[in-house]
Amino acid sequence: MEYTEHLKNLGINPAKDVFWNLSEPQLISQTLKKNQGIITRSGALACDTGEFTGRSPKDKYIVIDEKTKDSIWWGEVNHPFQPADFDSLYHCITAHLSARDLYVKDVYACAKAEYQLNIRVVTEKPWQSLFVSNLFLRPSQKELETFQHEWLILVAPEFRAVPEVDKTRQHNFTIINFSKKIILIGGSAYTGEIKKGIFTVLNYLLPHEKNVLSMHCSANIGDDGDTAVFFGLSGTGKTTLSADPLRKLIGDDEHGWDNESVFNFEGGCYAKCVNLSKEKEPQIFSAIRFGTLLENVRFLEGTDIVDYDDTPVTENTRAAYPIDFIDNAIHPSIGGMPDNIFFLTCDAFGVLPPISKLTAGQAMYHFVSGYTAKVAGTEEGITEPQTTFSACFGKPFLPLHPTKYAELLGKKLKDNKVNVWLINTGWSGGAYGIGKRIELSYTRAMITAVLENELKNVDFVSDAVFGLKMPVECKGVPSELLNPRNTWEDQSAYDDKANSLASQFILNFKDFESFANEEIMNGGPVLDPAIIKI
C-alpha cells in the first residue's frame, strides 16, 4: 500500500502489478515469463530493444524555463520544450503507465558521497529495470528503507507521442525538466537513453553548480595510486583500454573530477560487443554471465551461443553489467588526481600518429575538437570514412556550452601538471580500405609505456601539419609505425590526406575561435589558407 501511495503521488494510479526494487534474478525471471528475452549459453539475458538500437539525439529536449533559459547551450544539441507541453505529456505518460505492470528501481549516481544523486526509475519492461540496476550505483537494503529520490525517470517504450499534439518531432522522445527534476522517455526501448539522460543532468549540475568537471571518459588506477583517464567517442576504445588486468578499473564511461579526485558516476559498464572475443577483450568477455544484459545480439545458427560478429540488426550491440563483474574493479569507484590523460581517436584516414604527447594548448584544442572518424559500413549511406567532431568527446550530452568544460579542463591541467596524450586506435599505412588498423596489442603497449614512464627519456619528433610530438621508439611497438607518414607507400598521398584532415579540423574549430586564446589556437594544425579544403 505504501508503494502504491508513492506512485499515486507521482500521478500514476496502478491498475496492474507493481514490482518494487526486485533483485536481478527476479527481473530476469520476469523478463523470461513475459517472453521478452532469452538466456544465452554464458548465462546472460539477451533482449532486443526494438525499433531503436541507439540514441535518438534529434529527439532529446530540455524544458526551457527560468532555470534553464539563460544557462543551457540551446541549438543543435539541446532543443527547447515548453513547460506546458511537458506537463501535458507527463499526464499522458502517467496514464499510460497506470495501465501496465510496472517495475520501480531506486538507484543513485556519483560514487563520491557529496555529489550523490538519488534516482527513481519507473518502467514497463523488467529488463530495462535490470539495466538500471546494473548501470547505476545500488543502495544497500538498509539504505533502501529510507530512500528518497531527488530525480524521477519515467520510461514508457510502448507509448507513442503524436507530434502534432505533443509537440515532439516524432513518436519517440527524451525530455529533461531541470526544475521538476524529471526525465520522460517514450517511444524507445533503447536503454542508453536512460543512462545518457542522467549523464546530461550531471553535465549540468556539477560544472554549473559545483565547479566539478564532468567527463565522458573511462578511468583506472595503478598499484601505486596513479590515476589515468581515457576520453573518446564510441568505438575508439574507452572501455577496452581501461579494462586493463594490471590496473584497477574506476569506471568505463562517465566521471567527475573535483579538486582532489576522479570519481565514477555509475555502478556498471555498457560495453560494445561487436566483434567481441575472449582473446582480444578477456575482461569484458568474462563479464558476460548471469546478471548481464545483452542487447540486440544474434546467435550461431541453432544454438544459444552469441555470435558477436553477426550484426544484422545493429553494430551497436551492447552488454550492460555491474562494475564488480570486472575482477579488478576498485570499490568505491574513486581515484586520485590523474597523472595521465589519453584522448582516443579512431582515425580512419591513417593520418594521426598512434601516440603523441600534447602541449597544454594542443590538449585544449583537441578536447574541444573531439575528433574521430566513422568507418564505411557502420551506418547506412556511409561508403567511405567520414570525419566526426564531438566537442569535449561528448557533444550530444553537453547542456552547457563546450567552453565551460574546456575552461575547467584547462585549469586542472595546468594546476596539476597532467600529461596529455593523443592515441590513434584507427588506421596506419593508408586510409580505411588501403591501410591496416593499428593492432590492439600495440596500442596497449604504448599506453603501458606511458603509465610506466618508459617514454620519459625517449626522443620525440614533430609532424609537419599537426605539430604533434611523436616518440621515435616505444617498447613493444615497431618503430616504423610511430610516424604515420613513414607507413604510407606513397608519402605524397599521405601529405594530401593530412592536409585534407587538417582542413576539416580548422573549419570545425571556427565555431569556437571566439573563445580560444592564442595558446589554444596555436595548438591546432598549421596550413596555408590557400590549401584549406572544404
Phi, psi and omega in degrees: 000319180299319180295320179299320179296322176303314182291321178298326177295340177268356182094008179258123179247088190296128177258350180235200185283145175240127181246115190252118177052050175295153175288167180300313177301322179295320179293322177295317179299317178298320180296316179294320180299324181271005181058039180256002180191172178224157177271130180274172181302326181281352180101351179288159176265124179254127180226157174255140181269000174082221187304320184253123178247013177199176179292158177238081188298334179288348182248024176256130184232157171233132179294128180266120180207194183299327182287325190251343192300328183254000183247336182279146175277083184288148177143228185298324186269314186249110183262130183287145177227133186285141181305318181295322178292325176297313181299319180296316180292324177302315180295323178295319182289318179296325176293319178299312182293330181300335183262010182241158163299139185237147178235118184250132179228130177256122183217180174215164177243154178084112182288340180270125193303323185290348179247007186303133181239111181280135188227135172246125181244125178245123180219167180260359181245124180296327181287336173290325176293325174297317176304313180301316180297320182288321190271332182260177178278139190256118177295153174288167179300322179293320179294326180295333182296332181241017186295130174235121182279146173261320178245145179240134174239123175254121184244116183230077185296335181270359176275131179243119178289154172254105188308319182295332182263316188269355175068026173264170179285318177212199191283345179254159184191154165228123184232126181252128177245103184288331180286318180269351179058052181226140171241128175254129177233122182221152173078358180221136177261003181293118188290339179301337177295326178293309182301310184284340173297314178290325176300318177298319178301312181292329176294342174267308188294313188290308178291322187284323186249337185242353183059033177254133179282121174267140191223137171272088189203165168254167182205145173217174186219139180273174180298334180272004178088008179281126183262136176238141182239138182237108174270151175168150177282170181304133178092359181267347175114015181305306183294315183297312187282336177278340178276072184259121183297343180267359181225158180271134181278126172273315178180165189248000186208324188221126183216162171243154180227107178258205186279358182217354186199165167249129183227147181284142172278335193244176177238016182204185181233148180232077191273141172288142186249354184301129180061023179296139176215155179295327183289317185278321185224071187298324182291317179293317180301317181289337181284347182273089183215190182303129184108337178280143175255122174257137182242126169064029177273164176235172192237156168300136189307128176077012182229174172254022179266124183291133173258098186288347178271349182265110186231058181289335182274311181195151171279352181270046174289145189222154172235125179248119183215154177297148184297334180284000169286344171272120190304322186255028175290142181269145179225129355292163187280069183224132175241181178273196176292139184290141173267325181225139175239135179245126171264116182263134175222144174254088183277103182280000178266352177071027185261313187283147179294153179295335174208138175208150180262133186257144168285172178299319179296316178296321179299315179296318181298312183287332176294313180293326180290313180057058188271140160208185179227141171276137184263146179307135176096345182279337177223149180301133177092350179267114183249351176210164183303142178231137177292142175228124176243125181227104187311133178061023181057030179188040185308318182296346185248015184260105175283337178260163178298141181308332181297331179298314180288322180295319179295319178297316180297312182303317179296318181293322179300316183285319182294331187246003176051055183272138174279136179238132183234140174260122182244121176263113178264013184266234193256156177219151178078010182142167180285173176309132181098341179239308180278195183230143179290139181297130184295140181302324180297325178290317179299315178300319181296322180292318179293319177299320179300320177294311185294334179260014175060029181282347180262005185299321183250018180271145176286148178237149173235156182253142175278158191284333187263309184268348179068023183278137180273116184249134176292147180273346176209154178202128182303130177085005182230130177302130185301325183293342180283337190289334176250107189301328181298326182287346181271350180273134176294322178251099185288334176292327176293323175299315181301317179298316182292323178295317178296321179296314180294319178299324177299319180294321176301311184296316180294320179297322186285350180301332179291344186243359185299330185295335179260342190284131175277179184299322181298317180291316180299324178288349179277354181267177178293157181243119179224151169294126182308334183290340183250007175294124187254131178274000000 
